[in-house]
Amino acid sequence: MIVRDTVTTPTILLAHPVGIRDLWYGKQATEALQRLGTVRLNEGTETLTGDKLVEAALGCSVVVSDRGTPGPATLFAQVESLLAFVRCAMDIRNIDVEAASANGVLVTRASPGWIDAVVEVVIGQIINLARGLPEASMTYRIGHIPAPRMGIQLAGKTIGIIGYGNLGRRLAEVAHALRMRVLVYDPHVKVQTVSAIQVDFASLLGASDVVVCLAVYTDQTENLM
């Protein structure tokens, strides 16, 4: 494995394209990043890939990438100044971690700061499905009155959570607060709370009214559902 020299004032490539950067990274975070070193921005509207990514990263110590920007082996081999590749997402699915490690580059991802936001979206989508809110809204928008419907009450229903990491644990807490029965499948951790029941994969699928897959993307979990 290659060991690379550290630097005092890093040059940081913020790879987010224009528009994506404003939406997903924001002015406050960009300004905070600029206090850590010299920030090089992707001023284009397209995702940096291939030779364009390598060219943009030359001389940089850190790449901070959006979800779409990959971390290929060519980047780690050709950008000898690179020390770290930070992906702003919950996983590192499009990064060649083996190549990064071989070239002495640290690979990391977003902090748990997104947990509550993601869980809110998950709960919102469950409520939408249970109550038919998008269909009712669209019906109103085209000038009609939605037909009465009962909907599904979440309290008392069973939610199955696949993957009991940061997201899974927070979702279990919120679902329990909604008085849902919580089942969890994760062969890598032991559930140590009275608010969730750990079961095997088949039992979770068979007993759940709602299933949410939050397993980390790996070769083993690809096409799990």
Secondary structure, DSSP 4 states (H G I P E B T S, - for coil): ---PPP-SS-EEEE-PPTTHIIIIIHHHHHHHHHTTSEEEE--SSS---HHHHHHHHTT-SEEEE-TT--B-HHHHHH-TT--EEEESSS--TTB-HHHHHHTT-EEEE--GGGHHHHHHHHHHHHHHHHHTHHHHHHHHHTT-PPPP------TT-EEEEE--SHHHHHHHHHHHHTT-EEEEE-TTS----TT-EE--HHHHHHH-SEEEE-PPP-TTTTT--
